[in-house]
Amino acid sequence: MTSRRTDTHHFYHNLRMPSPDNQQPFLRNFRKASLKKLEQAPFPTLKHEEWKYTDLTDLSTQVPTPSASSDLDGLTPEAVYPYTFNQMKSHVLVFVNGHYAPRFSRTDDLPVDMCVESFTEASQRDPDIIKAHLGKADKKGNDYFSYLNGTFFTDGAVIRIPENYACERPIHLMYLTVGNGDLRYSAIRNIILMGAGSSATVVETYDSLDQQPALTNAVTEVFAGENADLRHHILQLQNEKSFFFGSTNIALPQDSRYLNTWVSLGSRLARKDVDADLTGPGSDCQLFGLYAGKDHQRMDNRTVITHHTPHATSNQVYKGILDGTSRGVFNGKILVARDAQKTEAHQLNRNLILSDNAHADSKPQLKIFADDVKCSHGATVGQLDKTAMFYLQSRGIAKEVARSMLTFAFANDVVDSIILGSVRFFLYKRLYNRFGRDWGSAEDFESLHTIKEPRND
């Protein structure tokens, strides 16, 4: 592989494109086009506006190594199943280091005309559909890592929901990493196609099977039909030696609805981009985000919602909980086009600082070119309410327990945006491990939250 940009070439020179054997021509062309853009793209630095709060110098000096399908060798169901929502009846696709693992997946009970399969399978079976959508929603993104993904992605998921079909079972896309001592690179490409009048719930989880370093690069493109309804929950829970770069790109036509919940608890450095284009009247986009950092973690969040047409609505609520020397970033934009009258768009970023050395950066932005709109944005950075702390302690609650209770309360409205009880319970237990260690036991935690593990969703 040659490159005209020696300052970026070293980062990916050890990676390799998947074998062109059995690949459709359009896919080979897409990879070549992505590589050409990658060769011209500078590696992000603090001088780039979209990266001004996140220093990637440490990552830029590393050379990631490609993953291989042999990374799945030796894995057992006992190693994988703890990462599933075992109380939830769902369709499940499992990927390890970006490679599809059919023996751990569950897709044999799919309804007729509904498709949940790996990207490789879909591109062989329905190449025209994949060609028509691949890269079409990923227009803005964090360009360098989008081009890196387009060049080197190994697999991913394709979901197609037929018109006027309500998918009762959630669809769980599970992405796991396993290491060998090197910085293992995994690139994933997902496409979600919602037919007109359809509805579904999709859960993406990113987790680690061990404590080895990994670099995960995931791109998800969502295409909704008119009056479609998608609930999309994404949990990033990887180990704290890992790096995560992800983008979700959404196209919303008339009367379509999209709910996204992003929860980031893991990784040494995690960056998430969400770009939504509201292209039809009555479309609605709801974004909820929770990023909780500790120690030296860095968590960067960027959102862009563009209102192109009248009578569309959007709402963003992102919350950060920052402890130790962690740093959280929120860079959110609402763009309202000249013709997008009667738009209603709101954005809120709140940050809770739990230590003197934690840091939060917030940059909410509005760009409005219409004159008949209801738009707002706001940001807060603060510590726990001293009055609330005093009240709880005056009722005999220990200081550390009161601190944990208020921290959970701060995060609760974002967690509650997840409509699946099993996923909420799974997440509560992860949050308990993060913030509730002083509560004594998991039983104490459950009784205080009055939640019980559901049998089904």
C-alpha positions as a LaTeX table, in Angstrom:
\begin{tabular}{lrrr}
\hline
Residue & $x$ (\AA) & $y$ (\AA) & $z$ (\AA) \\
\hline
Met1 & 0.00 & 0.00 & 0.00 \\
Thr2 & 1.37 & 3.42 & $-0.92$ \\
Ser3 & 0.35 & 6.80 & 0.40 \\
Arg4 & 0.96 & 10.39 & $-0.56$ \\
Arg5 & 0.61 & 11.44 & 3.09 \\
Thr6 & 3.55 & 10.15 & 5.08 \\
Asp7 & 2.27 & 11.86 & 8.24 \\
Thr8 & $-0.79$ & 9.56 & 8.36 \\
His9 & 0.44 & 6.50 & 6.47 \\
His10 & 2.25 & 4.99 & 9.43 \\
Phe11 & $-0.95$ & 4.68 & 11.46 \\
Tyr12 & $-2.68$ & 2.21 & 9.15 \\
His13 & 0.15 & 0.77 & 7.06 \\
Asn14 & 0.01 & $-2.53$ & 8.96 \\
Leu15 & $-3.70$ & $-2.99$ & 8.18 \\
Arg16 & $-4.93$ & $-4.77$ & 5.10 \\
Met17 & $-8.13$ & $-4.77$ & 3.10 \\
Pro18 & $-10.25$ & $-7.92$ & 3.25 \\
Ser19 & $-9.52$ & $-10.30$ & 0.41 \\
Pro20 & $-11.23$ & $-9.24$ & $-2.84$ \\
Asp21 & $-12.19$ & $-12.86$ & $-3.47$ \\
Asn22 & $-15.99$ & $-13.25$ & $-3.60$ \\
Gln23 & $-16.47$ & $-9.50$ & $-3.08$ \\
Gln24 & $-18.92$ & $-7.66$ & $-5.29$ \\
Pro25 & $-17.35$ & $-5.10$ & $-7.66$ \\
Phe26 & $-19.21$ & $-2.22$ & $-6.00$ \\
Leu27 & $-17.67$ & $-3.16$ & $-2.67$ \\
Arg28 & $-14.14$ & $-3.24$ & $-4.07$ \\
Asn29 & $-14.76$ & 0.17 & $-5.64$ \\
Phe30 & $-16.09$ & 1.54 & $-2.35$ \\
Arg31 & $-12.98$ & 0.41 & $-0.52$ \\
Lys32 & $-10.68$ & 1.90 & $-3.15$ \\
Ala33 & $-12.55$ & 5.22 & $-3.00$ \\
Ser34 & $-12.34$ & 5.22 & 0.81 \\
Leu35 & $-8.60$ & 4.51 & 0.67 \\
Lys36 & $-8.06$ & 7.39 & $-1.75$ \\
Lys37 & $-9.84$ & 9.75 & 0.65 \\
Leu38 & $-7.95$ & 8.30 & 3.61 \\
Glu39 & $-4.62$ & 8.95 & 1.93 \\
Gln40 & $-5.56$ & 12.62 & 1.60 \\
Ala41 & $-7.08$ & 13.05 & 5.07 \\
Pro42 & $-4.87$ & 14.37 & 7.89 \\
Phe43 & $-4.86$ & 12.49 & 11.16 \\
Pro44 & $-7.03$ & 14.52 & 13.59 \\
Thr45 & $-5.16$ & 16.88 & 15.91 \\
Leu46 & $-6.09$ & 19.64 & 18.35 \\
Lys47 & $-5.80$ & 22.08 & 15.44 \\
His48 & $-8.90$ & 20.59 & 13.83 \\
Glu49 & $-12.07$ & 22.28 & 15.04 \\
Glu50 & $-14.00$ & 19.03 & 15.46 \\
Trp51 & $-11.17$ & 17.58 & 17.59 \\
Lys52 & $-10.03$ & 20.64 & 19.53 \\
Tyr53 & $-10.81$ & 19.08 & 22.93 \\
Thr54 & $-9.44$ & 15.58 & 22.33 \\
Asp55 & $-5.75$ & 14.86 & 21.95 \\
Leu56 & $-5.03$ & 11.76 & 19.83 \\
Thr57 & $-1.25$ & 12.04 & 20.03 \\
Asp58 & $-0.95$ & 8.89 & 22.11 \\
Leu59 & $-3.00$ & 6.90 & 19.58 \\
Ser60 & $-1.20$ & 8.36 & 16.55 \\
Thr61 & 2.11 & 6.90 & 17.70 \\
Gln62 & 0.70 & 3.36 & 17.74 \\
Val63 & 0.42 & 0.86 & 14.88 \\
Pro64 & $-2.80$ & $-1.18$ & 15.08 \\
Thr65 & $-2.71$ & $-4.78$ & 13.92 \\
Pro66 & $-5.47$ & $-6.36$ & 11.83 \\
Ser67 & $-7.89$ & $-8.82$ & 13.34 \\
Ala68 & $-8.45$ & $-12.25$ & 11.85 \\
Ser69 & $-11.28$ & $-14.76$ & 11.74 \\
Ser70 & $-8.99$ & $-17.10$ & 13.71 \\
Asp71 & $-9.52$ & $-14.78$ & 16.71 \\
Leu72 & $-12.74$ & $-16.74$ & 17.24 \\
Asp73 & $-10.88$ & $-20.01$ & 17.71 \\
Gly74 & $-11.24$ & $-21.44$ & 21.19 \\
Leu75 & $-14.16$ & $-19.22$ & 22.19 \\
Thr76 & $-16.93$ & $-21.06$ & 24.00 \\
Pro77 & $-20.58$ & $-20.21$ & 24.64 \\
Glu78 & $-19.73$ & $-19.88$ & 28.32 \\
Ala79 & $-17.33$ & $-17.04$ & 27.46 \\
Val80 & $-19.81$ & $-15.19$ & 25.24 \\
Tyr81 & $-23.22$ & $-15.61$ & 26.85 \\
Pro82 & $-22.57$ & $-13.42$ & 29.94 \\
Tyr83 & $-22.60$ & $-10.49$ & 27.50 \\
Thr84 & $-26.10$ & $-11.27$ & 26.26 \\
Phe85 & $-29.37$ & $-10.14$ & 27.80 \\
Asn86 & $-30.30$ & $-13.70$ & 28.68 \\
Gln87 & $-33.73$ & $-12.80$ & 30.00 \\
Met88 & $-34.71$ & $-11.09$ & 26.75 \\
Lys89 & $-36.13$ & $-12.91$ & 23.75 \\
Ser90 & $-34.25$ & $-11.34$ & 20.87 \\
His91 & $-32.62$ & $-11.86$ & 17.52 \\
Val92 & $-28.84$ & $-11.84$ & 18.10 \\
Leu93 & $-25.85$ & $-11.35$ & 15.84 \\
Val94 & $-22.44$ & $-11.81$ & 17.50 \\
Phe95 & $-19.15$ & $-10.46$ & 16.12 \\
Val96 & $-15.69$ & $-10.99$ & 17.59 \\
Asn97 & $-12.98$ & $-8.54$ & 16.50 \\
Gly98 & $-15.22$ & $-7.50$ & 13.63 \\
His99 & $-15.78$ & $-11.05$ & 12.33 \\
Tyr100 & $-19.21$ & $-12.69$ & 12.33 \\
Ala101 & $-19.61$ & $-15.59$ & 14.76 \\
Pro102 & $-22.68$ & $-17.55$ & 13.54 \\
Arg103 & $-22.35$ & $-20.28$ & 16.16 \\
Phe104 & $-23.10$ & $-17.75$ & 18.91 \\
Ser105 & $-25.81$ & $-15.92$ & 16.96 \\
Arg106 & $-29.57$ & $-16.50$ & 16.98 \\
Thr107 & $-31.45$ & $-15.75$ & 13.76 \\
Asp108 & $-33.28$ & $-18.99$ & 12.99 \\
Asp109 & $-36.70$ & $-17.71$ & 14.09 \\
Leu110 & $-36.91$ & $-14.60$ & 11.92 \\
Pro111 & $-40.29$ & $-13.74$ & 10.42 \\
Val112 & $-40.76$ & $-14.04$ & 6.68 \\
Asp113 & $-39.40$ & $-11.08$ & 4.66 \\
Met114 & $-37.40$ & $-9.74$ & 7.60 \\
Cys115 & $-33.62$ & $-9.72$ & 7.25 \\
Val116 & $-31.06$ & $-9.77$ & 10.05 \\
Glu117 & $-27.74$ & $-11.01$ & 8.71 \\
Ser118 & $-24.07$ & $-10.22$ & 8.41 \\
Phe119 & $-22.90$ & $-7.58$ & 5.95 \\
Thr120 & $-20.96$ & $-10.24$ & 4.03 \\
Glu121 & $-24.07$ & $-12.40$ & 3.62 \\
Ala122 & $-26.26$ & $-9.46$ & 2.61 \\
Ser123 & $-23.79$ & $-8.12$ & 0.03 \\
Gln124 & $-23.74$ & $-11.55$ & $-1.63$ \\
Arg125 & $-27.49$ & $-12.13$ & $-1.50$ \\
Asp126 & $-28.79$ & $-8.60$ & $-2.19$ \\
Pro127 & $-25.90$ & $-6.64$ & $-3.74$ \\
Asp128 & $-28.14$ & $-4.05$ & $-5.40$ \\
Ile129 & $-29.75$ & $-3.08$ & $-2.09$ \\
Ile130 & $-26.40$ & $-2.75$ & $-0.32$ \\
Lys131 & $-24.89$ & $-0.81$ & $-3.22$ \\
Ala132 & $-27.83$ & 1.62 & $-3.16$ \\
His133 & $-27.27$ & 2.49 & 0.51 \\
Leu134 & $-23.61$ & 1.94 & 1.42 \\
Gly135 & $-22.04$ & 5.27 & 2.33 \\
Lys136 & $-25.11$ & 7.31 & 1.41 \\
Ala137 & $-25.96$ & 8.41 & 4.98 \\
Asp138 & $-22.34$ & 8.68 & 6.15 \\
Lys139 & $-21.83$ & 12.14 & 4.65 \\
Lys140 & $-20.34$ & 14.12 & 7.53 \\
Gly141 & $-18.99$ & 11.89 & 10.27 \\
Asn142 & $-15.50$ & 12.10 & 11.75 \\
Asp143 & $-13.92$ & 11.85 & 8.32 \\
Tyr144 & $-10.58$ & 10.21 & 9.00 \\
Phe145 & $-12.08$ & 7.33 & 10.92 \\
Ser146 & $-15.00$ & 7.00 & 8.50 \\
Tyr147 & $-12.54$ & 6.61 & 5.63 \\
Leu148 & $-10.48$ & 4.20 & 7.72 \\
Asn149 & $-13.64$ & 2.18 & 8.33 \\
Gly150 & $-14.67$ & 2.21 & 4.68 \\
Thr151 & $-11.27$ & 0.91 & 3.65 \\
Phe152 & $-10.73$ & $-1.84$ & 6.19 \\
Phe153 & $-14.09$ & $-2.96$ & 7.62 \\
Thr154 & $-14.36$ & $-6.73$ & 7.79 \\
Asp155 & $-18.08$ & $-7.26$ & 8.42 \\
Gly156 & $-21.10$ & $-5.87$ & 10.24 \\
Ala157 & $-24.85$ & $-6.25$ & 10.31 \\
Val158 & $-27.60$ & $-5.55$ & 7.81 \\
Ile159 & $-31.14$ & $-5.22$ & 9.14 \\
Arg160 & $-34.16$ & $-4.87$ & 6.87 \\
Ile161 & $-37.65$ & $-4.44$ & 8.31 \\
Pro162 & $-40.49$ & $-4.84$ & 5.78 \\
Glu163 & $-43.11$ & $-2.17$ & 5.23 \\
Asn164 & $-45.86$ & $-1.94$ & 7.85 \\
Tyr165 & $-44.24$ & $-4.61$ & 10.00 \\
Ala166 & $-43.82$ & $-4.23$ & 13.77 \\
Cys167 & $-40.83$ & $-6.28$ & 14.90 \\
Glu168 & $-41.82$ & $-7.54$ & 18.34 \\
Arg169 & $-38.46$ & $-8.98$ & 19.36 \\
Pro170 & $-35.49$ & $-6.65$ & 19.86 \\
Ile171 & $-32.46$ & $-7.11$ & 17.61 \\
His172 & $-29.18$ & $-7.36$ & 19.52 \\
Leu173 & $-25.92$ & $-6.65$ & 17.68 \\
Met174 & $-23.11$ & $-7.78$ & 19.97 \\
Tyr175 & $-19.53$ & $-6.70$ & 19.24 \\
Leu176 & $-16.80$ & $-8.26$ & 21.36 \\
Thr177 & $-13.03$ & $-7.83$ & 21.30 \\
Val178 & $-10.33$ & $-10.27$ & 22.32 \\
Gly179 & $-6.64$ & $-9.39$ & 22.27 \\
Asn180 & $-3.21$ & $-10.84$ & 21.77 \\
Gly181 & $-1.08$ & $-8.09$ & 23.33 \\
Asp182 & $-1.08$ & $-5.80$ & 20.28 \\
Leu183 & $-3.59$ & $-3.03$ & 19.58 \\
Arg184 & $-6.13$ & $-5.18$ & 17.75 \\
Tyr185 & $-8.13$ & $-3.29$ & 15.09 \\
Ser186 & $-11.82$ & $-4.07$ & 14.46 \\
Ala187 & $-13.84$ & $-2.25$ & 11.80 \\
Ile188 & $-17.61$ & $-2.76$ & 11.61 \\
Arg189 & $-20.16$ & $-1.50$ & 9.08 \\
Asn190 & $-23.89$ & $-1.67$ & 9.81 \\
Ile191 & $-26.89$ & $-0.76$ & 7.64 \\
Ile192 & $-30.43$ & $-0.54$ & 9.04 \\
Leu193 & $-33.29$ & $-0.23$ & 6.54 \\
Met194 & $-36.74$ & 0.53 & 7.93 \\
Gly195 & $-39.66$ & 0.05 & 5.56 \\
Ala196 & $-42.49$ & 2.58 & 5.51 \\
Gly197 & $-44.74$ & 2.16 & 8.54 \\
Ser198 & $-42.42$ & $-0.32$ & 10.23 \\
Ser199 & $-41.10$ & $-0.34$ & 13.80 \\
Ala200 & $-38.20$ & $-2.06$ & 15.57 \\
Thr201 & $-35.80$ & $-1.88$ & 18.51 \\
Val202 & $-32.08$ & $-2.39$ & 17.90 \\
Val203 & $-29.45$ & $-2.70$ & 20.63 \\
Glu204 & $-25.73$ & $-2.42$ & 19.85 \\
Thr205 & $-23.29$ & $-3.44$ & 22.58 \\
Tyr206 & $-19.51$ & $-3.10$ & 22.48 \\
Asp207 & $-17.61$ & $-5.03$ & 25.13 \\
Ser208 & $-14.29$ & $-6.78$ & 25.85 \\
Leu209 & $-13.72$ & $-10.45$ & 26.57 \\
Asp210 & $-10.38$ & $-9.70$ & 28.24 \\
Gln211 & $-8.20$ & $-6.78$ & 29.35 \\
Gln212 & $-6.15$ & $-6.62$ & 26.15 \\
Pro213 & $-6.01$ & $-3.35$ & 24.13 \\
Ala214 & $-8.27$ & $-2.97$ & 21.11 \\
Leu215 & $-9.23$ & $-0.29$ & 18.60 \\
Thr216 & $-12.86$ & $-0.46$ & 17.48 \\
Asn217 & $-14.12$ & 1.61 & 14.54 \\
Ala218 & $-17.86$ & 1.28 & 13.88 \\
Val219 & $-20.13$ & 3.02 & 11.38 \\
Thr220 & $-23.91$ & 2.54 & 11.40 \\
Glu221 & $-26.14$ & 3.96 & 8.67 \\
Val222 & $-29.89$ & 4.18 & 9.31 \\
Phe223 & $-32.44$ & 4.70 & 6.53 \\
Ala224 & $-36.05$ & 5.10 & 7.64 \\
Gly225 & $-39.13$ & 4.90 & 5.46 \\
Glu226 & $-42.08$ & 7.25 & 5.93 \\
Asn227 & $-43.85$ & 6.77 & 9.26 \\
Ala228 & $-41.18$ & 4.29 & 10.43 \\
Asp229 & $-40.23$ & 4.09 & 14.11 \\
Leu230 & $-36.79$ & 2.94 & 15.32 \\
Arg231 & $-35.56$ & 2.74 & 18.93 \\
His232 & $-31.78$ & 2.42 & 18.84 \\
His233 & $-29.75$ & 1.84 & 22.01 \\
Ile234 & $-25.94$ & 1.71 & 21.95 \\
Leu235 & $-23.80$ & 0.65 & 24.95 \\
Gln236 & $-20.01$ & 1.10 & 24.87 \\
Leu237 & $-18.52$ & $-0.94$ & 27.73 \\
Gln238 & $-15.05$ & $-1.91$ & 26.56 \\
Asn239 & $-12.03$ & $-2.25$ & 28.82 \\
Glu240 & $-10.02$ & 0.82 & 29.74 \\
Lys241 & $-7.04$ & $-0.09$ & 27.55 \\
Ser242 & $-9.17$ & 0.21 & 24.42 \\
Phe243 & $-10.05$ & 2.95 & 21.94 \\
Phe244 & $-13.48$ & 3.39 & 20.41 \\
Phe245 & $-14.52$ & 5.52 & 17.41 \\
Gly246 & $-18.10$ & 5.25 & 16.24 \\
Ser247 & $-20.55$ & 7.16 & 14.10 \\
Thr248 & $-24.28$ & 6.77 & 13.58 \\
Asn249 & $-25.82$ & 8.45 & 10.55 \\
Ile250 & $-29.59$ & 8.76 & 10.17 \\
Ala251 & $-31.89$ & 9.86 & 7.33 \\
Leu252 & $-35.46$ & 10.64 & 8.48 \\
Pro253 & $-38.23$ & 11.29 & 5.92 \\
Gln254 & $-41.82$ & 12.35 & 6.54 \\
Asp255 & $-43.40$ & 11.29 & 9.86 \\
Ser256 & $-40.52$ & 8.96 & 10.74 \\
Arg257 & $-39.33$ & 8.70 & 14.35 \\
Tyr258 & $-35.90$ & 7.88 & 15.72 \\
Leu259 & $-34.84$ & 7.45 & 19.34 \\
Asn260 & $-31.15$ & 6.96 & 20.09 \\
Thr261 & $-29.65$ & 6.24 & 23.52 \\
Trp262 & $-25.85$ & 6.30 & 23.73 \\
Val263 & $-24.18$ & 5.10 & 26.93 \\
Ser264 & $-20.38$ & 5.20 & 27.23 \\
Leu265 & $-18.75$ & 3.70 & 30.32 \\
Gly266 & $-15.66$ & 2.03 & 28.93 \\
Ser267 & $-12.53$ & 2.55 & 26.83 \\
Arg268 & $-9.47$ & 4.65 & 27.45 \\
Leu269 & $-10.72$ & 7.04 & 24.78 \\
Ala270 & $-14.17$ & 6.95 & 23.21 \\
Arg271 & $-15.46$ & 9.21 & 20.45 \\
Lys272 & $-19.07$ & 9.05 & 19.20 \\
Asp273 & $-20.56$ & 11.04 & 16.32 \\
Val274 & $-24.28$ & 11.21 & 15.54 \\
Asp275 & $-25.48$ & 12.92 & 12.35 \\
Ala276 & $-29.21$ & 13.11 & 11.66 \\
Asp277 & $-30.88$ & 14.62 & 8.60 \\
Leu278 & $-34.59$ & 15.41 & 9.04 \\
Thr279 & $-35.78$ & 15.57 & 5.45 \\
Gly280 & $-39.55$ & 15.31 & 5.81 \\
Pro281 & $-42.37$ & 17.13 & 7.68 \\
Gly282 & $-43.39$ & 15.41 & 10.90 \\
Ser283 & $-40.06$ & 13.65 & 11.37 \\
Asp284 & $-38.77$ & 13.43 & 14.93 \\
Cys285 & $-35.30$ & 12.72 & 16.33 \\
Gln286 & $-34.62$ & 12.10 & 20.03 \\
Leu287 & $-31.01$ & 11.73 & 21.22 \\
Phe288 & $-30.08$ & 10.75 & 24.77 \\
Gly289 & $-26.50$ & 10.31 & 25.91 \\
Leu290 & $-24.70$ & 9.31 & 29.11 \\
Tyr291 & $-20.92$ & 9.29 & 29.37 \\
Ala292 & $-19.36$ & 8.34 & 32.70 \\
Gly293 & $-15.60$ & 8.63 & 33.05 \\
Lys294 & $-13.15$ & 7.81 & 35.79 \\
Asp295 & $-9.38$ & 7.67 & 36.23 \\
His296 & $-7.82$ & 8.91 & 32.95 \\
Gln297 & $-10.68$ & 8.17 & 30.56 \\
Arg298 & $-11.50$ & 10.56 & 27.70 \\
Met299 & $-15.03$ & 10.66 & 26.28 \\
Asp300 & $-15.86$ & 12.83 & 23.28 \\
Asn301 & $-19.39$ & 13.26 & 21.90 \\
Arg302 & $-20.39$ & 15.12 & 18.74 \\
Thr303 & $-23.94$ & 15.50 & 17.42 \\
Val304 & $-25.33$ & 17.28 & 14.37 \\
Ile305 & $-29.08$ & 17.46 & 13.71 \\
Thr306 & $-30.06$ & 19.19 & 10.48 \\
His307 & $-33.65$ & 20.30 & 9.91 \\
His308 & $-34.27$ & 20.55 & 6.17 \\
Thr309 & $-38.08$ & 20.80 & 6.08 \\
Pro310 & $-40.89$ & 22.42 & 8.12 \\
His311 & $-42.79$ & 20.88 & 11.03 \\
Ala312 & $-40.05$ & 18.57 & 12.28 \\
Thr313 & $-38.91$ & 18.14 & 15.89 \\
Ser314 & $-35.71$ & 17.14 & 17.65 \\
Asn315 & $-34.47$ & 16.89 & 21.21 \\
Gln316 & $-31.04$ & 16.16 & 22.66 \\
Val317 & $-30.21$ & 15.41 & 26.30 \\
Tyr318 & $-26.58$ & 14.45 & 27.01 \\
Lys319 & $-25.21$ & 13.99 & 30.51 \\
Gly320 & $-21.66$ & 13.49 & 31.70 \\
Ile321 & $-20.48$ & 12.06 & 35.03 \\
Leu322 & $-16.77$ & 12.65 & 35.47 \\
Asp323 & $-14.54$ & 11.37 & 38.27 \\
Gly324 & $-10.79$ & 11.06 & 38.84 \\
Thr325 & $-8.87$ & 12.89 & 36.12 \\
Ser326 & $-11.33$ & 11.99 & 33.36 \\
Arg327 & $-12.45$ & 14.43 & 30.69 \\
Gly328 & $-15.79$ & 14.64 & 28.92 \\
Val329 & $-16.63$ & 16.57 & 25.75 \\
Phe330 & $-19.98$ & 17.48 & 24.22 \\
Asn331 & $-20.05$ & 19.29 & 20.87 \\
Gly332 & $-23.64$ & 19.53 & 19.67 \\
Lys333 & $-25.11$ & 21.36 & 16.70 \\
Ile334 & $-28.64$ & 22.12 & 15.56 \\
Leu335 & $-28.89$ & 23.41 & 11.99 \\
Val336 & $-32.23$ & 24.81 & 10.77 \\
Ala337 & $-32.47$ & 25.48 & 7.03 \\
Arg338 & $-34.20$ & 28.54 & 5.59 \\
Asp339 & $-37.28$ & 26.57 & 4.51 \\
Ala340 & $-37.61$ & 24.64 & 7.79 \\
Gln341 & $-40.31$ & 26.84 & 9.35 \\
Lys342 & $-42.23$ & 25.61 & 12.41 \\
Thr343 & $-39.20$ & 23.65 & 13.56 \\
Glu344 & $-38.97$ & 22.74 & 17.24 \\
Ala345 & $-35.48$ & 21.75 & 18.37 \\
His346 & $-33.95$ & 21.58 & 21.84 \\
Gln347 & $-30.53$ & 20.64 & 23.15 \\
Leu348 & $-29.24$ & 20.23 & 26.72 \\
Asn349 & $-25.89$ & 19.12 & 28.05 \\
Arg350 & $-25.37$ & 18.68 & 31.80 \\
Asn351 & $-22.15$ & 17.58 & 33.49 \\
Leu352 & $-21.63$ & 16.32 & 37.03 \\
Ile353 & $-18.07$ & 16.69 & 38.32 \\
Leu354 & $-17.17$ & 14.29 & 41.11 \\
Ser355 & $-13.51$ & 15.22 & 41.63 \\
Asp356 & $-11.35$ & 18.34 & 41.58 \\
Asn357 & $-9.28$ & 16.98 & 38.71 \\
Ala358 & $-12.09$ & 15.98 & 36.33 \\
His359 & $-12.86$ & 18.28 & 33.40 \\
Ala360 & $-15.86$ & 18.93 & 31.15 \\
Asp361 & $-16.00$ & 20.82 & 27.84 \\
Ser362 & $-19.36$ & 21.75 & 26.39 \\
Lys363 & $-20.07$ & 23.48 & 23.09 \\
Pro364 & $-23.79$ & 23.61 & 22.24 \\
Gln365 & $-24.50$ & 25.39 & 18.96 \\
Leu366 & $-27.54$ & 26.69 & 17.07 \\
Lys367 & $-27.50$ & 27.84 & 13.46 \\
Ile368 & $-30.96$ & 29.03 & 12.45 \\
Phe369 & $-31.84$ & 30.42 & 9.02 \\
Ala370 & $-35.65$ & 30.27 & 9.46 \\
Asp371 & $-37.65$ & 32.83 & 11.43 \\
Asp372 & $-40.63$ & 30.86 & 12.79 \\
Val373 & $-39.06$ & 28.26 & 15.07 \\
Lys374 & $-38.84$ & 27.16 & 18.70 \\
Cys375 & $-35.22$ & 26.32 & 19.49 \\
Ser376 & $-33.14$ & 26.25 & 22.65 \\
His377 & $-29.80$ & 25.02 & 23.86 \\
Gly378 & $-28.03$ & 24.99 & 27.19 \\
Ala379 & $-25.12$ & 23.54 & 29.14 \\
Thr380 & $-24.28$ & 23.19 & 32.83 \\
Val381 & $-21.24$ & 21.98 & 34.73 \\
Gly382 & $-21.52$ & 21.48 & 38.48 \\
Gln383 & $-21.01$ & 19.29 & 41.50 \\
Leu384 & $-23.44$ & 17.34 & 43.64 \\
Asp385 & $-26.11$ & 19.44 & 45.34 \\
Lys386 & $-24.87$ & 20.20 & 48.85 \\
Thr387 & $-28.42$ & 20.70 & 50.13 \\
Ala388 & $-29.47$ & 17.28 & 48.86 \\
Met389 & $-26.34$ & 15.72 & 50.35 \\
Phe390 & $-27.09$ & 17.33 & 53.72 \\
Tyr391 & $-30.71$ & 16.16 & 53.59 \\
Leu392 & $-29.74$ & 12.53 & 52.95 \\
Gln393 & $-27.02$ & 12.55 & 55.58 \\
Ser394 & $-29.39$ & 14.11 & 58.11 \\
Arg395 & $-31.63$ & 11.07 & 57.56 \\
Gly396 & $-28.82$ & 8.73 & 58.61 \\
Ile397 & $-27.45$ & 7.90 & 55.17 \\
Ala398 & $-23.67$ & 7.69 & 54.99 \\
Lys399 & $-21.90$ & 10.32 & 52.92 \\
Glu400 & $-20.59$ & 7.92 & 50.26 \\
Val401 & $-23.96$ & 6.23 & 49.93 \\
Ala402 & $-25.68$ & 9.60 & 49.53 \\
Arg403 & $-23.09$ & 10.53 & 46.89 \\
Ser404 & $-23.82$ & 7.35 & 44.94 \\
Met405 & $-27.60$ & 7.80 & 45.20 \\
Leu406 & $-27.47$ & 11.34 & 43.81 \\
Thr407 & $-25.14$ & 10.22 & 41.03 \\
Phe408 & $-27.60$ & 7.51 & 39.99 \\
Ala409 & $-30.46$ & 10.01 & 40.12 \\
Phe410 & $-28.54$ & 12.34 & 37.81 \\
Ala411 & $-28.17$ & 9.58 & 35.21 \\
Asn412 & $-31.63$ & 8.12 & 35.59 \\
Asp413 & $-33.59$ & 9.97 & 32.90 \\
Val414 & $-31.09$ & 8.94 & 30.22 \\
Val415 & $-31.17$ & 5.31 & 31.37 \\
Asp416 & $-34.98$ & 5.42 & 31.42 \\
Ser417 & $-35.00$ & 6.30 & 27.71 \\
Ile418 & $-34.04$ & 2.64 & 27.14 \\
Ile419 & $-37.40$ & 0.96 & 26.72 \\
Leu420 & $-36.18$ & $-2.60$ & 27.34 \\
Gly421 & $-36.24$ & $-3.71$ & 30.97 \\
Ser422 & $-33.50$ & $-6.31$ & 30.53 \\
Val423 & $-31.14$ & $-3.76$ & 28.99 \\
Arg424 & $-31.86$ & $-1.21$ & 31.73 \\
Phe425 & $-31.20$ & $-3.81$ & 34.41 \\
Phe426 & $-27.96$ & $-4.86$ & 32.72 \\
Leu427 & $-26.89$ & $-1.22$ & 32.57 \\
Tyr428 & $-27.87$ & $-0.51$ & 36.19 \\
Lys429 & $-25.57$ & $-3.32$ & 37.29 \\
Arg430 & $-22.70$ & $-1.81$ & 35.28 \\
Leu431 & $-23.39$ & 1.60 & 36.80 \\
Tyr432 & $-23.51$ & 0.02 & 40.23 \\
Asn433 & $-20.04$ & $-1.40$ & 39.68 \\
Arg434 & $-18.90$ & 2.06 & 38.64 \\
Phe435 & $-20.53$ & 4.29 & 41.26 \\
Gly436 & $-22.20$ & 2.09 & 43.86 \\
Arg437 & $-19.35$ & 0.21 & 45.50 \\
Asp438 & $-20.00$ & 1.93 & 48.81 \\
Trp439 & $-23.59$ & 0.75 & 48.97 \\
Gly440 & $-22.60$ & $-2.59$ & 50.45 \\
Ser441 & $-24.13$ & $-5.13$ & 48.08 \\
Ala442 & $-26.05$ & $-5.56$ & 44.87 \\
Glu443 & $-29.10$ & $-6.50$ & 46.95 \\
Asp444 & $-28.96$ & $-3.09$ & 48.63 \\
Phe445 & $-28.76$ & $-1.49$ & 45.21 \\
Glu446 & $-31.79$ & $-3.39$ & 43.90 \\
Ser447 & $-33.91$ & $-2.57$ & 46.93 \\
Leu448 & $-33.07$ & 1.12 & 46.76 \\
His449 & $-33.99$ & 1.24 & 43.07 \\
Thr450 & $-37.00$ & $-1.06$ & 43.45 \\
Ile451 & $-36.17$ & $-2.79$ & 40.19 \\
Lys452 & $-36.39$ & $-6.49$ & 39.61 \\
Glu453 & $-34.86$ & $-8.39$ & 36.74 \\
Pro454 & $-37.60$ & $-8.90$ & 34.14 \\
Arg455 & $-38.42$ & $-12.32$ & 32.81 \\
Asn456 & $-39.11$ & $-11.05$ & 29.30 \\
Asp457 & $-39.47$ & $-7.81$ & 27.36 \\
\hline
\end{tabular}
